[in-house]
Amino acid sequence: MNIKRIYGIETDNIDEDFDYVNCSDEDFMDEAETQGMVWEDLEEFTNQLNSREINQQIIHFRVI
């Protein structure tokens, strides 16, 4: 079974020249890990999303 993680990048907190939409998954993961935005538990992620601890308007997500 391949375990997936949810990675998030706070788009207003990255360098202007970092293309978070078109970058490789590896680069995206590195940036997300630098910001500390990695979820392994889908339930925890969902709870934070529903309680608005995560600002969906400024965070770009990938499931990798």
C-alpha positions as CSV (number, residue, x, y, z in Angstrom):
1,M,0.0,0.0,0.0
2,N,1.4,3.4,-1.0
3,I,0.9,5.9,1.8
4,K,0.1,9.4,0.7
5,R,0.7,12.7,2.5
6,I,-0.9,16.0,2.1
7,Y,1.5,18.8,1.5
8,G,0.6,22.5,1.8
9,I,2.5,25.7,0.8
10,E,1.4,29.0,2.2
11,T,1.6,31.0,-1.1
12,D,2.0,34.4,0.5
13,N,5.1,33.0,2.4
14,I,7.3,31.8,-0.4
15,D,9.8,33.5,-2.7
16,E,8.2,35.2,-5.7
17,D,10.3,33.2,-8.1
18,F,9.1,29.8,-6.8
19,D,6.5,28.3,-9.2
20,Y,4.5,26.2,-6.8
21,V,1.9,25.3,-9.5
22,N,4.4,23.9,-12.0
23,C,7.2,22.7,-9.8
24,S,8.1,19.1,-9.4
25,D,6.6,17.1,-6.6
26,E,10.0,16.9,-4.9
27,D,10.4,20.6,-4.9
28,F,6.9,21.1,-3.6
29,M,7.5,18.6,-0.8
30,D,10.8,20.3,0.2
31,E,9.0,23.7,0.4
32,A,6.1,22.3,2.4
33,E,8.4,20.5,4.8
34,T,10.3,23.8,5.3
35,Q,7.0,25.5,6.2
36,G,6.0,22.5,8.4
37,M,2.8,21.9,6.5
38,V,2.7,18.1,6.0
39,W,-0.2,15.9,7.1
40,E,0.0,12.1,7.3
41,D,-3.4,11.8,9.0
42,L,-6.3,12.6,6.8
43,E,-8.7,13.0,9.8
44,E,-6.4,15.5,11.4
45,F,-6.1,17.5,8.2
46,T,-9.9,17.4,7.7
47,N,-10.5,18.6,11.3
48,Q,-8.0,21.5,10.9
49,L,-9.6,22.4,7.6
50,N,-13.2,22.3,9.0
51,S,-12.2,24.3,12.1
52,R,-10.5,26.9,9.8
53,E,-7.1,26.4,11.3
54,I,-6.0,26.1,7.7
55,N,-6.6,29.2,5.5
56,Q,-7.6,27.7,2.2
57,Q,-7.3,31.0,0.4
58,I,-3.5,31.2,0.8
59,I,-2.5,27.6,1.0
60,H,-1.9,25.4,-2.1
61,F,-2.2,21.7,-1.5
62,R,-0.9,18.5,-3.2
63,V,-1.4,14.9,-2.2
64,I,1.8,13.0,-2.9
